[in-house]
C-alpha cells in the first residue's frame, strides 16, 4: 500500500537544487538553506561542478567544462576535490584554480545509492550530447541493474532534469534536442540490456585472458556479430570508454577505428569531450591511418573496430596492404570487431560467405564469437522486423503487418514522401516526433569533387521532382561552424537533401523516407537487382577475388537496400521508382499502410 502511495506522489515532489560557489565557502552557502539541510547533508546527493570556458566570448553561445559525481557525504567529497592539486587528477586543476567555478548539489527524498549512481550515469549521457558542454569529466560508468524504485527511475530523472533546466538552461537544454543527436545514440553511458551486459563482461574476460597469453605474432580476434540495430555500436562505445579507464590495459594502448567518415566524426567528438584524446589525438581514427602509424612499432593492447564489414580487403589509394584486419592483428594483441555481413557495401571490402564463415569459425573455436540478437534500434513488433528482413534480404514482399508501435507505410509519390518527412522533422523538439531524413539507393549520379554540367548540384530526380544529394546544399561559413562535429542527418539544411549509405550507415533516424531507385526491380514475384541502373561503382565494379574477376553487385546492392531500410527507430516510409515494385508494395500495404 505504501509503495503504491510512493508511485502516485513521485511526480509531485520536485528535487532540491542548490547552486553554490565551488570554493572553501561551499559549506556555509549550503547550510543557509535551513529547510533542505537534512536532504543535502544526510541523504545521498548528485552534484555537478562547472566552469564557463572562454568567458570573453558571446554570452549567447556559452561553453562549459562540467564534472558529474554522486556521494553519500557532500561535505567530505567536496573537501577532497578542493584539496586535489591536479597531480593525480589533471581534470580538477582548471576547476580548482578558476575563480568562477560553481557547484550544483541535487537532493531528492527518493534518492538511494543505486538511484544516485543511475542519475549520475544518465546526466553524463545527456550532457555528453549537450552542445554547450565541450568538456565532461568523470572516471566511471556505473549503470545499475534492478533495485528498489528502479521502475520509477525515469520519473525521478525527469524531475531532476527539468529542475536543473529551470536553474541553468544554458547547460541543460530540452531533452528531445539531445535525444536526436548522433552522439547521444552512440554514447558509452547508455544502460546496456541483459544481452549486451553479459556480452560486455564476457569480452572483458576474454581480453584479460588474451593479454596474459599474448606471445604470438598474430593477435586474437573477438568477433561481435549482429544484424543492423542490435546495439553493436552502443556496446562497442561502452567497451571503449571502460577500457580507457581500466587497469586491464596499458595507458594509451586502446584505439577505436572505423572506416566511415560520419561515424568517425561522432566517435572523435565523444573522445574529445571525455578527454580521452588528451595524450594522443588519434585514439579514434581510420584503419589506414592507424596501420601506417603503428607499423614497425610495439604492439598496442586493444583495437576496437566498429563497422568492421567496411574494412578493406584489397589495396586502395593510401592503403598499400591486402587485408586491413590481417594487418591490425599484427599490430594489436586483441582486435575486437563488430561485423554484419549484410552491411558489406563495396567491392573494396568484399568477403564471400566462405571467408566470413572462416572468420566466425576461427573466433568460435577459441570461444571468442559473441552474437547480439535483441533489436535495439527499431521500436517495432517482431513481425515488422521479419517483414523488412524478408523484403531486403530474401526479396519477398508479404502483406505489411499492423504494428501499434511502428509506422511502415508506402508513399504514392516522392513529393508526398518528402512532405511527410519534413512534417515529422518539424516536431523534433516537441514530445511528438523527431529527427527525420530522406534516403535513397545510389541510382543517380554523384561525383564528390566536381559539379554537374547541367546544374548547381547533383540531384535525385524522379519526373519533375528532385532534391540534392547529401552534402550538396551550400551553406555559410557561420553555418559550417555550427555544423562542425555534427553528422549529416543532424545538420539543419539536410532536411532538403537525400542521404545515401555513405552518410547514414551506422546511424539512427527516428523516421526514414526511403526512395528505392531503379536498380531494385520486382519481377516474377521477387526482387532483382539491376547493376546497369545503379550509379554506385563501388558496388558494381568487378572484383578480383581468389585470382578471378567476379561480379558481386547483386549481393552488395541487396546490402545497400538493407542498410537504408533499417535506419528508422519509429517509422519507415517507402517509394519505389520501378512501377512493378511500387505496385507490389501498394498491394502489400492495402488500405492501412498507404501514406495519406
Wavefront OBJ file of the C-alpha trace (Angstrom):
o trace
v 0.000 0.000 0.000
v 2.825 2.363 0.947
v 4.660 1.518 -2.306
v 1.575 2.445 -4.338
v 1.455 5.748 -2.462
v 5.070 6.443 -3.462
v 4.255 5.755 -7.116
v 1.275 8.139 -7.005
v 3.218 11.034 -5.461
v 6.642 10.696 -7.076
v 5.942 13.231 -9.800
v 4.611 15.793 -7.345
v 7.798 16.381 -5.326
v 10.452 18.488 -7.012
v 14.093 17.695 -6.236
v 16.124 20.303 -4.366
v 18.837 22.002 -6.453
v 21.363 24.271 -4.750
v 23.944 26.289 -6.728
v 26.927 27.482 -4.658
v 30.454 28.784 -5.409
v 32.970 25.964 -5.792
v 35.454 27.131 -3.174
v 36.091 26.776 0.555
v 32.902 28.713 1.266
v 30.680 25.987 -0.210
v 29.674 24.594 3.201
v 28.450 27.941 4.543
v 26.408 28.511 1.376
v 24.805 25.064 1.541
v 23.917 25.464 5.251
v 21.954 28.647 4.540
v 19.025 26.605 3.242
v 17.561 25.610 6.621
v 14.539 23.909 5.069
v 16.531 21.414 2.967
v 19.609 20.994 5.157
v 18.772 17.393 6.064
v 18.193 16.431 2.412
v 21.537 17.907 1.325
v 23.753 16.689 4.186
v 22.185 13.418 5.347
v 20.805 11.881 2.136
v 22.802 10.698 -0.900
v 23.245 13.540 -3.406
v 24.278 14.021 -7.011
v 26.484 17.010 -7.782
v 27.947 18.859 -10.761
v 30.932 21.222 -10.760
v 31.142 23.511 -13.769
v 33.095 26.412 -15.160
v 32.366 28.608 -18.154
v 35.079 28.389 -20.793
v 36.195 31.338 -22.895
v 34.459 33.969 -20.776
v 35.297 36.647 -23.334
v 33.035 35.050 -25.930
v 29.444 35.981 -26.646
v 27.107 35.077 -23.815
v 24.670 33.853 -26.472
v 26.822 30.780 -27.043
v 28.473 29.852 -23.717
v 30.625 26.710 -23.434
v 31.193 24.775 -20.219
v 33.517 22.287 -18.589
v 31.474 20.001 -16.304
v 32.255 17.300 -13.744
v 29.471 14.940 -12.596
v 29.556 12.875 -9.404
v 27.486 11.384 -6.599
v 28.200 10.930 -2.908
v 26.788 9.963 0.465
v 28.617 12.907 2.102
v 28.749 16.095 0.040
v 30.884 17.977 2.618
v 33.622 15.353 2.751
v 33.625 14.761 -1.039
v 33.890 18.483 -1.836
v 36.783 18.899 0.626
v 38.575 16.036 -1.153
v 38.079 17.657 -4.557
v 39.280 21.074 -3.369
v 42.462 19.557 -1.906
v 43.293 17.832 -5.205
v 46.294 19.705 -6.599
v 45.884 18.306 -10.084
v 48.873 15.965 -9.806
v 46.722 12.844 -9.670
v 43.691 14.252 -11.477
v 44.542 16.824 -14.137
v 40.847 17.368 -14.908
v 40.496 19.041 -11.479
v 43.323 21.506 -11.983
v 41.365 24.057 -14.033
v 38.222 23.744 -11.878
v 40.178 24.237 -8.653
v 42.158 27.196 -9.960
v 39.211 29.033 -11.512
v 37.568 31.841 -9.501
v 34.273 31.290 -11.343
v 33.634 27.565 -10.823
v 30.307 26.695 -9.278
v 28.778 23.558 -7.801
v 25.238 22.285 -8.207
v 24.030 19.902 -5.487
v 20.882 17.855 -6.125
v 18.858 16.278 -3.320
v 15.688 14.232 -3.528
v 13.664 12.290 -0.952
v 13.649 9.299 -3.316
v 17.453 9.119 -3.691
v 19.224 5.946 -2.596
v 22.751 4.809 -3.501
v 21.752 2.809 -6.594
v 19.427 5.542 -7.825
v 22.058 8.301 -7.450
v 24.558 6.159 -9.403
v 21.992 5.855 -12.194
v 21.228 9.610 -12.079
v 24.969 10.337 -12.306
v 25.322 7.981 -15.271
v 22.328 9.415 -17.127
v 23.453 13.001 -16.536
v 26.760 12.009 -18.154
v 24.868 10.524 -21.093
v 22.759 13.646 -21.663
v 25.459 16.242 -21.005
v 27.847 14.450 -23.381
v 25.404 15.358 -26.169
v 24.685 18.917 -24.988
v 26.134 21.429 -27.439
v 27.165 23.823 -24.666
v 29.272 21.198 -22.854
v 32.665 20.847 -24.503
v 34.476 19.022 -21.681
v 32.859 16.395 -19.475
v 34.661 14.617 -16.667
v 34.033 11.530 -14.599
v 36.044 8.394 -14.070
v 33.484 5.646 -14.234
v 30.377 4.244 -15.829
v 28.023 2.898 -13.173
v 24.703 1.798 -14.668
v 22.784 -0.237 -12.092
v 20.543 -3.256 -12.547
v 17.317 -3.798 -10.589
v 16.828 -2.135 -7.195
v 14.023 -0.713 -5.055
v 12.429 2.159 -7.001
v 14.297 1.325 -10.231
v 10.959 1.189 -12.055
v 10.463 4.849 -11.065
v 13.914 5.983 -12.180
v 12.733 7.721 -15.381
v 10.193 9.788 -13.416
v 12.837 10.814 -10.885
v 15.350 11.702 -13.612
v 12.743 13.732 -15.498
v 12.147 15.782 -12.329
v 15.885 16.290 -11.810
v 16.493 17.370 -15.414
v 13.572 19.796 -15.549
v 14.576 21.392 -12.238
v 18.164 21.771 -13.470
v 16.840 23.233 -16.698
v 14.902 25.905 -14.805
v 18.083 26.897 -12.954
v 20.653 26.683 -15.787
v 19.003 26.361 -19.227
v 22.281 27.256 -20.948
v 23.775 23.935 -19.726
v 20.630 21.782 -19.676
v 18.709 22.032 -22.999
v 15.457 20.287 -23.907
v 15.850 16.522 -23.578
v 14.340 15.942 -27.022
v 17.053 18.137 -28.566
v 19.713 15.897 -27.037
v 17.983 12.609 -27.822
v 18.038 13.352 -31.554
v 21.820 13.714 -31.679
v 24.173 11.087 -33.109
v 26.477 11.475 -30.093
v 23.597 10.575 -27.767
v 22.776 7.459 -29.771
v 26.420 6.282 -29.642
v 27.035 7.364 -26.038
v 29.029 4.973 -23.799
v 26.676 5.824 -20.913
v 23.599 4.008 -22.203
v 22.341 1.317 -19.849
v 23.033 -1.990 -21.535
v 20.303 -4.585 -21.922
v 20.864 -8.019 -20.357
v 22.367 -9.446 -23.568
v 24.762 -6.517 -24.020
v 25.712 -6.526 -20.325
v 26.535 -10.237 -20.382
v 28.457 -9.814 -23.652
v 30.487 -6.919 -22.234
v 31.526 -8.914 -19.168
v 32.413 -11.857 -21.388
v 34.517 -9.651 -23.689
v 36.396 -8.116 -20.737
v 37.217 -11.636 -19.523
v 38.411 -12.664 -22.975
v 40.574 -9.536 -23.335
v 42.150 -10.209 -19.934
v 42.934 -13.813 -20.901
v 44.276 -12.823 -24.309
v 46.576 -10.141 -22.864
v 48.025 -12.640 -20.364
v 48.626 -15.234 -23.069
v 49.816 -12.775 -25.714
v 53.113 -14.000 -27.063
v 52.287 -14.888 -30.655
v 52.938 -12.695 -33.663
v 49.224 -12.610 -34.555
v 46.708 -11.013 -32.189
v 43.435 -12.535 -31.021
v 40.153 -11.692 -32.735
v 36.954 -11.170 -30.735
v 34.055 -11.272 -33.200
v 30.803 -9.459 -32.289
v 28.059 -10.499 -34.704
v 24.634 -8.937 -35.040
v 22.229 -7.590 -37.609
v 21.500 -3.875 -38.075
v 20.014 -2.311 -34.944
v 21.056 -4.948 -32.400
v 23.054 -2.471 -30.290
v 26.563 -3.261 -31.516
v 27.710 0.375 -31.594
v 26.485 1.125 -28.053
v 28.244 -1.999 -26.774
v 31.476 -1.044 -28.542
v 31.318 2.569 -27.303
v 30.758 1.304 -23.752
v 33.711 -1.080 -24.076
v 35.915 1.711 -25.435
v 35.180 4.074 -22.546
v 35.587 1.437 -19.845
v 38.817 0.059 -21.347
v 40.419 3.515 -21.488
v 39.792 3.809 -17.715
v 40.748 0.211 -16.899
v 43.901 -1.129 -15.262
v 43.489 -4.169 -17.502
v 45.304 -2.410 -20.348
v 48.353 -0.164 -20.529
v 47.912 3.602 -20.635
v 47.288 4.891 -24.169
v 47.054 1.377 -25.555
v 43.378 1.268 -26.617
v 42.238 2.542 -30.022
v 38.894 2.774 -31.786
v 38.852 2.546 -35.590
v 36.106 2.991 -38.173
v 36.203 3.369 -41.973
v 33.039 5.503 -42.072
v 33.659 9.285 -42.133
v 30.414 10.276 -40.407
v 30.810 7.677 -37.657
v 34.435 8.702 -37.112
v 33.235 12.287 -36.514
v 30.833 11.088 -33.807
v 33.440 8.957 -32.015
v 36.032 11.754 -32.159
v 33.509 14.147 -30.587
v 32.841 11.653 -27.773
v 36.561 11.041 -27.188
v 37.344 14.768 -27.154
v 34.544 15.765 -24.759
v 35.549 12.997 -22.356
v 39.235 13.923 -22.574
v 40.257 10.542 -23.985
v 42.321 12.214 -26.720
v 44.444 14.428 -24.451
v 47.512 12.209 -24.694
v 47.123 11.038 -28.302
v 44.810 12.763 -30.756
v 44.373 9.689 -32.946
v 42.799 7.441 -30.314
v 39.911 7.460 -32.823
v 40.954 7.177 -36.463
v 40.553 5.283 -39.704
v 42.251 1.876 -40.031
v 44.633 3.054 -42.778
v 45.972 5.882 -40.572
v 46.435 3.508 -37.626
v 48.219 0.893 -39.761
v 50.591 3.467 -41.259
v 51.430 4.982 -37.877
v 51.924 1.741 -35.935
v 53.672 -0.478 -38.477
v 57.121 -1.228 -37.040
v 56.146 -0.025 -33.540
v 55.454 -2.097 -30.429
v 52.070 -3.812 -30.328
v 49.185 -1.981 -28.701
v 46.910 -3.847 -26.306
v 43.430 -3.492 -27.817
v 41.981 -2.211 -31.085
v 38.199 -1.897 -31.374
v 36.774 -1.778 -34.910
v 33.224 -0.557 -35.482
v 31.579 -1.375 -38.821
v 34.339 -3.945 -39.446
v 32.433 -5.067 -42.550
v 33.861 -1.837 -44.077
v 37.490 -2.908 -43.579
v 39.374 -3.087 -46.887
v 40.268 -6.474 -48.358
v 42.401 -5.004 -51.133
v 44.779 -2.082 -51.622
v 43.264 1.362 -52.169
v 44.973 4.748 -52.547
v 46.881 5.362 -49.254
v 46.397 1.756 -48.129
v 49.091 -0.448 -49.683
v 48.197 -3.699 -47.974
v 45.854 -6.530 -48.947
v 43.658 -7.022 -45.880
v 43.203 -4.445 -43.111
v 42.040 -6.942 -40.489
v 45.129 -9.109 -41.023
v 47.322 -6.012 -40.699
v 45.577 -4.968 -37.474
v 46.122 -8.429 -35.987
v 49.882 -7.913 -36.443
v 49.765 -4.561 -34.642
v 47.497 -5.329 -31.658
v 47.317 -8.074 -29.063
v 43.498 -8.097 -29.253
v 41.261 -6.867 -32.087
v 37.536 -6.596 -31.255
v 35.434 -6.365 -34.418
v 31.750 -5.573 -34.891
v 30.594 -7.325 -38.056
v 27.426 -7.804 -40.113
v 27.902 -9.457 -43.499
v 24.625 -7.899 -44.697
v 26.229 -4.461 -44.381
v 29.243 -5.077 -46.640
v 28.725 -2.370 -49.269
v 31.761 -2.126 -51.536
v 33.926 -4.401 -53.644
v 36.951 -2.941 -51.804
v 35.745 -4.565 -48.584
v 34.167 -7.662 -50.088
v 34.352 -11.028 -48.368
v 32.459 -14.034 -49.686
v 30.329 -16.217 -47.407
v 33.157 -18.730 -47.004
v 35.606 -16.045 -45.844
v 33.066 -14.593 -43.381
v 32.295 -18.083 -42.100
v 36.022 -18.750 -41.588
v 36.370 -15.521 -39.602
v 33.463 -16.521 -37.381
v 34.559 -20.169 -37.072
v 38.113 -19.196 -36.074
v 36.733 -16.907 -33.366
v 34.179 -19.536 -32.285
v 36.898 -22.183 -31.945
v 38.658 -20.027 -29.349
v 35.391 -19.082 -27.644
v 35.668 -15.520 -28.981
v 32.476 -15.196 -31.021
v 29.606 -13.227 -29.458
v 26.258 -12.575 -31.124
v 23.718 -9.873 -30.333
v 20.156 -10.742 -31.342
v 17.916 -8.292 -29.483
v 16.649 -5.456 -31.712
v 17.608 -2.171 -30.042
v 17.074 0.357 -32.829
v 13.595 -0.300 -34.150
v 10.758 0.050 -31.685
v 8.657 -2.454 -33.574
v 6.981 -5.808 -33.223
v 8.915 -8.856 -34.397
v 6.607 -9.379 -37.371
v 7.533 -5.907 -38.706
v 11.228 -6.690 -38.336
v 10.628 -10.018 -40.092
v 8.772 -8.249 -42.933
v 11.730 -5.938 -43.555
v 14.201 -8.809 -43.484
v 12.088 -10.880 -45.871
v 11.913 -7.879 -48.205
v 15.527 -6.650 -48.116
v 17.435 -9.919 -47.693
v 15.161 -12.594 -49.149
v 13.490 -10.434 -51.814
v 9.923 -11.350 -50.835
v 7.038 -8.908 -50.386
v 4.485 -10.101 -47.842
v 1.420 -8.263 -46.550
v 2.598 -5.405 -44.331
v 1.648 -6.293 -40.745
v -0.263 -3.957 -38.437
v 2.014 -2.627 -35.707
v 0.869 -0.232 -32.979
v 4.472 0.795 -32.288
v 5.952 1.280 -35.764
v 4.855 3.261 -38.829
v 5.537 1.306 -42.042
v 3.815 2.956 -44.994
v 4.123 3.174 -48.773
v 4.073 6.653 -50.352
v 2.360 7.216 -53.682
v 4.834 9.882 -54.836
v 8.235 11.319 -53.865
v 6.544 14.686 -53.205
v 4.271 13.147 -50.565
v 7.184 11.237 -49.092
v 9.280 14.392 -48.665
v 6.321 16.368 -47.291
v 5.778 13.716 -44.605
v 9.447 13.642 -43.626
v 9.562 17.445 -43.333
v 6.390 17.434 -41.216
v 7.861 14.843 -38.852
v 11.176 16.666 -38.612
v 9.442 19.905 -37.615
v 8.251 18.103 -34.472
v 11.742 17.091 -33.364
v 11.851 19.424 -30.358
v 8.375 18.508 -29.165
v 7.111 15.412 -27.419
v 5.708 14.180 -30.729
v 8.448 13.071 -33.023
v 11.855 13.520 -34.229
v 14.804 13.534 -36.471
v 13.609 12.503 -39.942
v 15.501 12.424 -43.257
v 15.184 11.311 -46.877
v 17.382 8.441 -48.118
v 17.820 6.690 -51.463
v 19.654 3.889 -53.202
v 22.675 5.228 -55.097
v 20.951 5.283 -58.506
v 21.513 8.921 -59.513
v 24.898 10.426 -60.483
v 27.111 11.969 -57.802
v 30.760 12.983 -58.106
v 32.166 14.377 -54.886
v 34.798 16.769 -56.231
v 33.074 18.364 -59.194
v 29.729 19.874 -60.133
v 27.411 18.556 -62.849
v 27.372 20.322 -66.221
v 23.601 20.794 -66.198
v 23.002 22.287 -62.761
v 24.280 23.635 -59.469
v 24.498 20.273 -57.684
v 23.979 16.526 -58.048
v 20.352 15.575 -57.597
v 17.973 12.678 -57.091
v 15.425 13.174 -59.895
v 12.071 11.461 -60.423
v 9.956 13.030 -63.148
v 9.681 16.749 -62.384
v 10.596 16.267 -58.707
v 14.175 16.484 -57.437
v 16.255 17.042 -54.315
v 20.040 17.475 -53.932
v 22.157 14.527 -52.890
v 23.759 14.626 -49.442
v 26.240 17.425 -48.616
v 25.297 19.401 -51.742
v 23.386 22.412 -50.396
v 25.798 25.355 -49.988
v 25.884 26.943 -46.528
v 27.590 29.975 -44.995
v 30.843 29.912 -43.056
v 28.921 30.539 -39.842
v 26.601 27.620 -40.588
v 29.631 25.408 -41.297
v 30.989 26.267 -37.861
v 27.638 25.391 -36.326
v 27.650 22.047 -38.165
v 31.175 21.124 -37.044
v 31.110 17.785 -35.281
v 27.551 17.043 -36.419
v 26.677 14.012 -38.513
v 24.965 14.597 -41.873
v 21.455 13.890 -40.563
v 21.815 16.410 -37.712
v 22.695 19.365 -39.933
v 19.715 21.687 -40.352
v 19.895 22.068 -44.173
v 19.925 18.306 -44.841
v 16.148 18.064 -44.401
v 16.136 19.168 -48.067
v 18.774 16.656 -49.179
v 18.745 12.907 -49.831
v 21.167 10.709 -47.894
v 22.946 7.597 -49.117
v 24.558 4.671 -47.328
v 27.789 6.686 -47.345
v 26.294 9.230 -44.936
v 23.728 7.193 -42.984
v 25.300 3.763 -42.334
v 25.708 3.191 -38.605
v 23.232 5.942 -37.640
v 19.669 6.049 -36.382
v 16.841 8.203 -37.655
v 13.553 8.312 -35.847
v 11.823 8.309 -39.234
v 13.321 7.416 -42.610
v 11.822 8.201 -46.008
v 13.466 5.795 -48.463
v 13.364 6.139 -52.240
v 14.121 2.762 -53.825
v 15.661 3.662 -57.165
v 15.587 1.805 -60.498
v 18.406 -0.594 -59.540
v 15.853 -2.512 -57.434
v 13.110 -4.142 -59.505
v 10.326 -6.658 -58.907
v 9.919 -9.447 -61.449
v 8.136 -12.811 -61.253
v 7.347 -12.415 -57.563
v 10.789 -11.464 -56.266
v 13.270 -8.598 -56.041
v 16.044 -8.411 -58.607
v 18.984 -6.008 -58.656
v 19.921 -4.254 -61.880
v 23.518 -3.045 -61.731
v 23.092 -1.160 -65.017
v 20.650 1.184 -63.259
v 22.967 1.802 -60.282
v 25.487 4.650 -60.104
v 27.326 3.013 -57.210
v 30.591 1.937 -58.869
v 31.910 0.747 -55.511
v 29.208 -1.938 -55.644
v 29.001 -2.675 -59.365
v 32.657 -2.795 -60.443
v 34.121 -6.261 -60.782
v 36.404 -7.501 -58.027
v 39.421 -9.772 -58.238
v 38.795 -12.488 -55.672
v 40.921 -15.618 -55.338
v 42.689 -14.690 -58.582
v 39.451 -14.400 -60.564
v 37.334 -11.458 -61.718
v 33.904 -11.750 -60.106
v 30.666 -9.739 -60.136
v 29.194 -9.321 -56.644
v 26.878 -6.411 -57.484
v 23.677 -8.292 -56.639
v 24.913 -9.058 -53.126
v 26.207 -5.522 -52.496
v 23.111 -3.773 -53.894
v 20.976 -6.008 -51.664
v 23.059 -4.913 -48.681
v 22.660 -1.265 -49.694
v 18.871 -1.683 -49.595
v 19.081 -3.475 -46.234
v 21.100 -0.636 -44.646
v 18.659 2.038 -45.839
v 15.543 0.172 -44.699
v 16.855 -0.404 -41.163
v 17.606 3.206 -40.119
v 14.202 4.187 -38.716
v 13.567 3.843 -34.976
v 9.842 4.654 -35.080
v 8.928 4.535 -38.746
v 9.764 3.922 -42.390
v 8.107 5.385 -45.491
v 8.928 3.923 -48.915
v 8.522 4.985 -52.519
v 9.794 2.760 -55.365
v 10.701 4.053 -58.815
v 10.216 0.680 -60.538
v 6.498 0.512 -61.380
v 6.132 -3.225 -60.747
v 7.867 -2.924 -57.378
v 5.757 0.113 -56.427
v 2.527 -1.723 -57.314
v 3.602 -4.806 -55.353
v 4.310 -2.618 -52.322
v 0.946 -0.864 -52.638
v -0.816 -4.251 -52.795
v 1.091 -5.343 -49.676
v 0.085 -2.095 -47.962
v -3.676 -2.477 -48.511
v -5.636 0.499 -47.204
v -3.973 0.578 -43.806
v -0.360 1.190 -44.850
v -0.574 3.737 -47.649
v 0.783 7.169 -46.777
v -2.173 9.552 -46.985
l 1 2 3 4 5 6 7 8 9 10 11 12 13 14 15 16 17 18 19 20 21 22 23 24 25 26 27 28 29 30 31 32 33 34 35 36 37 38 39 40 41 42 43 44 45 46 47 48 49 50 51 52 53 54 55 56 57 58 59 60 61 62 63 64 65 66 67 68 69 70 71 72 73 74 75 76 77 78 79 80 81 82 83 84 85 86 87 88 89 90 91 92 93 94 95 96 97 98 99 100 101 102 103 104 105 106 107 108 109 110 111 112 113 114 115 116 117 118 119 120 121 122 123 124 125 126 127 128 129 130 131 132 133 134 135 136 137 138 139 140 141 142 143 144 145 146 147 148 149 150 151 152 153 154 155 156 157 158 159 160 161 162 163 164 165 166 167 168 169 170 171 172 173 174 175 176 177 178 179 180 181 182 183 184 185 186 187 188 189 190 191 192 193 194 195 196 197 198 199 200 201 202 203 204 205 206 207 208 209 210 211 212 213 214 215 216 217 218 219 220 221 222 223 224 225 226 227 228 229 230 231 232 233 234 235 236 237 238 239 240 241 242 243 244 245 246 247 248 249 250 251 252 253 254 255 256 257 258 259 260 261 262 263 264 265 266 267 268 269 270 271 272 273 274 275 276 277 278 279 280 281 282 283 284 285 286 287 288 289 290 291 292 293 294 295 296 297 298 299 300 301 302 303 304 305 306 307 308 309 310 311 312 313 314 315 316 317 318 319 320 321 322 323 324 325 326 327 328 329 330 331 332 333 334 335 336 337 338 339 340 341 342 343 344 345 346 347 348 349 350 351 352 353 354 355 356 357 358 359 360 361 362 363 364 365 366 367 368 369 370 371 372 373 374 375 376 377 378 379 380 381 382 383 384 385 386 387 388 389 390 391 392 393 394 395 396 397 398 399 400 401 402 403 404 405 406 407 408 409 410 411 412 413 414 415 416 417 418 419 420 421 422 423 424 425 426 427 428 429 430 431 432 433 434 435 436 437 438 439 440 441 442 443 444 445 446 447 448 449 450 451 452 453 454 455 456 457 458 459 460 461 462 463 464 465 466 467 468 469 470 471 472 473 474 475 476 477 478 479 480 481 482 483 484 485 486 487 488 489 490 491 492 493 494 495 496 497 498 499 500 501 502 503 504 505 506 507 508 509 510 511 512 513 514 515 516 517 518 519 520 521 522 523 524 525 526 527 528 529 530 531 532 533 534 535 536 537 538 539 540 541 542 543 544 545 546 547 548 549 550 551 552 553 554 555 556 557 558 559 560 561 562 563 564 565 566 567 568 569 570 571 572 573 574 575 576 577 578 579 580 581 582 583 584 585 586 587 588 589 590 591 592 593 594 595 596
